[in-house]
Amino acid sequence: MNRFLSLMIKNDMIKPQLGASRLLLTICGPAATEGFKTTLGSGPSTDIESSVDSDFIIIWGSNTLTTNIHAWPFFIRARKKGARIVVIDPYRTMTAKKADFHLMLKPGTDAALALGMMNVLIQENLVNKSFIEKRTIGYEQLIQRAAEYPLKKTADICGVSARDIECLARSYGKAKAPFIRTGWGPARQLRGAMAMRAIACLPALVGAFDTPGSGITRGLGGGPSNITRLTRPDLCPEGTRIINMVELGDALTRLDDPPVKLLYNFMSNPAAVAPQSALVQQGLSRDDLFVVVHELFMTDTAKMADIILPSASFLEMTDLYRSYGHNYLRLAKPVIPPVGQSRTNLAIFQALAKRMGFKEEVFKRTEDEFIQGFLGDCHPSLKGVDKKALVQGKAVRLNIALNPYAKGFNTPSGKVEFFSRDWQYKGLDPLPCGQVWRDSQGDGNYPLELITPPHPLFLNSAFNEIPKIRKLAGRPTLLIHPDDAAARHIAQDAPVRVFNARGECRLDANVTTDTQPGLVVAEGLHWPQFMDQGKGINQLTSQRLTDQGETCAFHCSRVEVMP
């Protein structure tokens, strides 16, 4: 097989040896990671559990009650001890409705808001000068940049009142233990990395790292992280093509030399979740593209497959689960054997490797052998971990401090970097910047901003396969402000057409002040097969990449809405 002809979605085991096109898995979080680590460094951030001792909690771009529900009890415990909870989000989420205060800023203006807050903190001397002097670099340059965002200008950019910004900054600066929980929302904009970089500067200004309850959370879930023993990048032939999943539509439809001729898909539903899905579906429909889907359910992608391989579920395999939003590790054993002809990912890839004559040890190891290898790593988070309890199926806490930043920052300077020489060397703005980037489509034709946050009953596109959950979720809806609805003669529950130059879909209107004028919200992700005309919301999203991290700007689309 020509080594450039195939693309395997989510498969990093067999494709290096095969020479298949490699998939760049940056569609979700790397923009947030890049921005955050530029300021505070890589590694684990403040543990959410420590927030019980905070007296002022900001939930910034996260609908905690939908996507981070295990954090909420810690926030409530803090509230019972007197803490205030503030939510920063472009629309009134379930979490915003439970907060003490909700700041409804315009999408993509998070960096400007953070800089406006910094300016208030600096002007009113609410900064921790001792921390800044000893543990940060670039403060003098940051003073000048923050001064470019006075209250009135910041308010105009963000679409909120100057008084609210001022009160928020003062409350944060005067808190004894301020805590910020960042979500994915700000990073799903074209300047997503810059947004996260700017937000990450705030706790450093007030020295919110040494007091119990203070800090900032980006990501948790350390533990064994070197998976090269499984992915074996050393087996990959030199010059192998790399395709970003964000740009899958282009990759499957453009006339490359040679074009992608085989797509092996597992653990993903790109016909629903990839941006500009009309292009993705067009590519999947090519007569000369052979599509293999390894799946549990009849997804939109599976419906377009030439061959469907039944997949085993997590109930039928042994696996080691790193955490997502907490610092615990757990081993799961199968509770039933694989049903029918279903096979695990490992079983299929190892069987394929055997057919192809690949002899490397990676194609022969068992699940248990891989897991023992990971647990044998000299990773600092595994120091002192009770591995016997882990093998018994108990959740074990990793050796990660509640606030790792108290010991230092994993940046090139070892300090918080308000000024980043790394970004300067890359030709990027070395300081936080509040400039807003918008969808490149014409404002006149498509005047409304569209964001596509998670529906409370779905996890990305998962759970659409369960009829009872689909029934509870109801028909796909579009939140639209009464002013925008009236201007378009749209009534409550009326079917509407949402469209732009990339595509269109049909939803039912929910006319509500839970969103702001100029912003429409489509909570998802509903499978296209359950939507009118078989068209999902990602018909409207763009393949444009974020400023850093090569992530998808899912929350940066312009549309028009008509009855």
SVG drawing of the C-alpha trace seen along z (x, -y; Angstrom):
<svg xmlns="http://www.w3.org/2000/svg" viewBox="-44 -55 59 69">
<polyline fill="none" stroke="black" stroke-width="0.4" points="0.0,0.0 1.3,-3.5 2.3,-4.9 0.5,-8.2 -2.9,-6.9 -4.6,-6.2 -5.7,-8.2 -6.7,-6.7 -8.9,-8.7 -7.8,-8.4 -5.5,-5.4 -1.9,-6.0 -0.9,-2.4 -0.6,-0.7 -0.4,-3.8 3.3,-4.7 4.5,-1.3 2.0,-1.3 3.0,-4.8 -0.6,-6.0 -1.2,-9.7 -1.0,-10.8 -3.8,-12.7 -3.1,-15.8 -5.4,-15.6 -5.7,-19.3 -9.5,-19.8 -10.4,-20.3 -8.0,-21.7 -4.5,-22.7 -5.3,-26.4 -6.2,-26.6 -3.2,-24.6 -0.8,-26.8 -2.1,-30.0 -2.2,-28.9 1.3,-27.3 2.8,-30.4 1.9,-32.4 2.0,-29.8 3.9,-26.9 3.0,-23.3 1.9,-20.6 -1.1,-20.3 -2.9,-23.4 -4.7,-24.2 -6.9,-21.2 -10.6,-22.0 -10.9,-20.3 -8.9,-23.2 -11.6,-25.7 -13.5,-24.8 -11.3,-27.3 -11.8,-30.1 -13.8,-33.3 -14.3,-34.4 -14.8,-31.9 -14.9,-32.9 -16.2,-30.3 -14.9,-31.6 -16.3,-30.0 -17.4,-26.8 -20.9,-25.5 -20.0,-23.6 -23.4,-22.0 -23.2,-20.5 -19.6,-19.7 -17.8,-19.7 -20.5,-18.6 -18.1,-17.0 -16.6,-20.4 -19.9,-22.0 -20.1,-20.4 -16.7,-22.0 -17.9,-25.4 -21.1,-25.0 -19.1,-24.1 -17.1,-27.3 -20.3,-29.3 -21.6,-28.0 -18.5,-29.4 -19.2,-32.8 -17.7,-32.6 -19.3,-34.4 -19.6,-32.6 -19.3,-34.7 -19.9,-33.2 -18.4,-34.8 -20.2,-33.5 -21.8,-34.9 -25.2,-33.4 -27.1,-32.4 -26.2,-28.8 -27.5,-26.5 -24.5,-27.5 -24.9,-31.2 -28.5,-30.9 -27.1,-29.5 -24.3,-32.0 -24.3,-35.1 -23.4,-37.2 -23.3,-36.6 -21.3,-38.8 -22.7,-38.2 -19.8,-39.4 -19.6,-39.2 -18.0,-36.1 -14.3,-36.4 -13.7,-39.3 -12.3,-37.4 -8.8,-38.7 -10.0,-42.3 -12.0,-41.7 -9.0,-40.2 -6.9,-43.2 -9.6,-45.6 -9.6,-43.9 -5.8,-44.0 -5.9,-47.8 -8.2,-48.3 -6.1,-46.0 -2.9,-48.0 -4.5,-51.5 -6.1,-50.8 -2.9,-49.1 -4.7,-45.8 -1.7,-43.8 0.8,-41.8 4.0,-43.6 6.2,-41.2 4.9,-38.2 5.3,-40.2 8.9,-41.2 10.0,-37.7 8.1,-35.4 7.1,-37.2 8.7,-38.8 7.4,-41.5 5.3,-43.5 6.4,-46.9 5.5,-46.0 2.2,-44.6 1.4,-47.9 1.6,-49.7 -0.5,-47.1 -3.2,-47.0 -3.4,-50.8 -4.6,-50.5 -7.9,-49.0 -9.5,-51.6 -13.0,-50.8 -15.0,-52.5 -13.0,-51.0 -13.2,-47.5 -16.9,-47.9 -17.5,-48.8 -15.5,-45.8 -17.1,-43.3 -20.7,-44.7 -21.0,-44.9 -21.1,-47.9 -18.0,-49.6 -19.3,-49.4 -19.7,-45.6 -16.1,-45.2 -14.8,-47.5 -16.8,-45.7 -15.6,-42.3 -11.9,-43.5 -12.2,-45.0 -13.8,-41.9 -11.2,-39.7 -8.3,-42.0 -9.7,-42.3 -10.5,-38.6 -8.2,-36.7 -8.3,-33.5 -9.6,-34.1 -10.0,-31.1 -10.6,-30.9 -12.0,-27.8 -11.4,-28.2 -13.4,-26.3 -13.0,-25.5 -15.3,-28.3 -12.8,-31.2 -10.3,-29.0 -12.9,-28.0 -12.4,-31.4 -9.9,-32.4 -7.8,-34.1 -8.4,-31.3 -4.8,-30.9 -4.5,-34.6 -7.7,-34.6 -6.4,-31.9 -3.0,-33.5 -4.6,-36.8 -6.9,-35.1 -3.9,-33.2 -2.2,-36.5 -4.8,-37.5 -3.9,-35.3 -0.2,-36.2 -1.1,-39.9 -2.7,-39.3 -0.4,-36.5 -3.2,-34.0 -1.1,-30.9 0.1,-30.6 -3.2,-31.0 -5.3,-27.8 -8.3,-28.1 -6.6,-30.4 -5.3,-29.6 -6.5,-28.9 -7.6,-25.6 -7.0,-24.8 -6.5,-21.1 -6.2,-18.3 -5.4,-14.6 -1.7,-14.0 -0.2,-10.5 1.3,-8.3 1.5,-10.5 4.2,-9.1 2.4,-6.9 5.2,-6.5 5.5,-2.9 2.1,-2.5 2.2,-5.0 5.8,-4.2 6.5,-7.4 10.0,-5.9 8.3,-3.5 6.9,-6.3 8.5,-6.6 10.2,-10.0 8.0,-12.5 4.7,-10.9 1.8,-13.3 0.1,-14.9 -3.6,-15.9 -5.3,-18.1 -8.7,-16.7 -10.1,-20.3 -9.3,-20.3 -10.7,-16.9 -13.3,-18.3 -10.5,-19.8 -8.3,-16.7 -11.1,-14.4 -12.2,-16.7 -9.1,-18.4 -7.1,-16.8 -3.9,-16.1 -1.2,-14.0 -2.0,-11.4 -5.4,-11.9 -6.6,-10.1 -8.0,-6.8 -8.8,-4.9 -10.3,-6.2 -10.2,-4.0 -12.4,-5.7 -12.8,-4.8 -13.8,-6.6 -15.0,-9.5 -18.0,-10.6 -16.5,-13.2 -19.6,-13.4 -21.2,-15.1 -18.4,-16.6 -15.9,-17.9 -16.4,-21.6 -17.8,-22.5 -19.5,-19.1 -21.0,-19.5 -17.4,-19.2 -16.7,-16.2 -19.8,-14.4 -19.0,-15.2 -15.6,-13.6 -17.0,-10.6 -19.4,-10.1 -16.5,-9.8 -16.8,-6.6 -13.0,-6.2 -12.7,-6.5 -12.9,-3.3 -14.4,-4.0 -14.0,-1.6 -15.8,-2.5 -15.1,-0.6 -18.1,-1.6 -20.6,-0.7 -23.5,-2.6 -24.9,-3.5 -23.5,-7.1 -23.7,-9.4 -20.2,-8.4 -21.0,-4.7 -23.9,-5.2 -21.4,-6.3 -19.0,-3.4 -18.1,-0.6 -17.4,1.7 -18.5,1.5 -16.5,3.4 -18.4,3.9 -16.5,2.3 -16.3,3.6 -17.4,1.2 -15.5,0.1 -17.5,2.9 -15.7,5.5 -12.0,4.5 -9.3,3.8 -8.1,0.2 -6.3,-2.4 -8.3,-5.6 -6.4,-8.9 -8.7,-11.6 -10.5,-14.4 -11.0,-17.2 -9.6,-15.5 -6.3,-13.9 -7.3,-10.3 -6.4,-7.2 -8.4,-4.0 -8.1,-0.6 -11.2,1.0 -11.6,4.7 -14.2,6.1 -17.5,7.2 -18.7,9.1 -16.8,10.8 -17.0,9.0 -20.5,9.4 -20.9,11.2 -18.1,10.3 -17.1,7.1 -13.4,6.5 -11.4,3.9 -9.3,1.4 -6.1,3.2 -7.4,6.6 -8.2,5.3 -5.0,3.3 -2.9,6.3 -4.7,8.6 -4.2,6.3 -0.5,6.0 -0.2,9.8 -1.8,10.0 0.6,7.4 3.6,9.2 4.7,6.5 6.9,8.1 7.5,5.4 6.7,6.1 4.1,3.3 1.9,5.5 2.0,8.4 1.7,6.9 -1.5,7.5 -3.6,4.8 -2.2,5.8 1.4,5.6 0.8,2.1 -0.7,1.0 2.2,2.4 4.5,0.5 2.7,-2.8 2.6,-2.2 6.3,-1.3 7.1,-4.8 9.2,-7.0 6.5,-9.7 6.5,-12.0 2.7,-11.7 3.0,-8.0 5.4,-8.3 3.8,-6.7 0.6,-5.7 -1.0,-2.5 -0.7,-0.3 -2.2,2.6 -5.3,0.7 -5.4,-0.4 -5.2,3.2 -8.1,4.0 -10.2,1.5 -10.1,-1.4 -9.6,-5.0 -6.3,-6.3 -5.1,-9.8 -2.1,-10.8 0.9,-12.5 0.0,-16.0 -0.2,-19.0 -3.5,-20.8 -1.8,-24.0 1.4,-22.9 2.2,-26.6 3.2,-27.1 6.5,-25.3 7.2,-27.2 6.2,-27.6 7.3,-25.3 8.1,-28.2 11.4,-28.9 12.2,-31.6 10.8,-29.5 8.5,-32.5 5.1,-33.7 5.7,-35.3 3.6,-38.4 6.1,-39.0 6.9,-35.8 10.2,-35.7 9.1,-32.5 6.1,-34.2 8.3,-37.1 10.8,-34.8 7.8,-33.3 6.9,-36.7 3.8,-36.8 2.7,-39.5 4.7,-38.8 2.1,-40.5 -1.6,-39.7 -3.7,-41.4 -7.4,-42.1 -7.9,-42.4 -10.9,-40.5 -10.8,-38.3 -14.1,-37.5 -15.4,-35.0 -14.2,-36.3 -17.6,-36.1 -19.2,-39.4 -20.9,-41.1 -23.7,-42.4 -24.8,-39.1 -24.3,-37.2 -24.8,-39.6 -25.3,-37.2 -22.6,-35.5 -23.2,-31.7 -21.8,-29.6 -22.3,-25.9 -21.8,-24.9 -22.7,-21.4 -26.3,-20.4 -26.9,-19.4 -27.9,-15.8 -25.1,-15.2 -21.4,-14.8 -20.1,-16.1 -22.1,-13.8 -22.4,-10.9 -25.8,-9.8 -27.7,-10.6 -27.8,-6.8 -30.2,-6.5 -33.9,-7.2 -34.9,-8.2 -32.2,-10.8 -33.1,-12.2 -36.7,-12.5 -35.6,-14.3 -33.4,-16.6 -36.2,-17.5 -35.9,-19.0 -32.7,-20.9 -33.3,-24.6 -31.7,-27.9 -31.6,-30.5 -32.3,-33.9 -32.8,-37.2 -36.3,-38.8 -34.9,-41.9 -33.3,-39.7 -36.4,-37.5 -38.7,-40.4 -36.6,-42.0 -36.9,-38.7 -40.6,-38.0 -39.6,-34.8 -42.0,-33.5 -41.4,-31.2 -41.0,-27.5 -41.2,-28.5 -38.9,-26.5 -36.0,-28.6 -33.3,-28.3 -29.8,-29.1 -27.3,-29.6 -24.1,-31.1 -21.8,-30.6 -20.6,-27.2 -24.0,-25.5 -27.3,-25.6 -29.5,-23.7 -33.0,-23.9 -33.8,-24.4 -36.7,-25.5 -36.5,-29.0 -36.3,-29.6 -36.9,-33.3 -35.2,-34.2 -33.2,-36.8 -30.9,-34.0 -28.8,-35.1 -27.8,-38.7 -28.7,-40.7 -26.6,-39.7 -25.8,-36.2 -27.6,-32.9 -26.8,-29.7 -27.3,-26.2 -26.6,-23.7 -25.6,-20.3 -24.4,-18.2 -27.4,-16.6 -26.6,-14.0 -27.4,-15.2 -29.5,-12.1 -32.0,-13.3 -32.2,-16.8 -34.3,-18.2 -32.8,-17.5 -30.0,-15.5 -27.9,-18.6 -26.3,-19.4 -25.0,-22.6 -21.4,-21.9 -22.6,-22.8 -22.0,-26.3 -18.6,-26.1 -15.3,-26.9 -12.1,-25.0 -10.1,-28.1 -7.5,-27.4 -6.9,-29.2 -4.0,-31.6 -1.9,-28.9 -2.5,-25.2 -4.2,-24.6 -7.6,-24.1 -11.0,-24.5 -12.7,-27.9 -16.2,-26.3 -17.5,-29.4 -16.5,-31.8 -19.1,-31.7 -21.3,-34.3 -24.8,-33.3 -28.2,-34.7 -31.5,-33.3 -34.8,-33.3 -38.2,-31.8"/>
</svg>
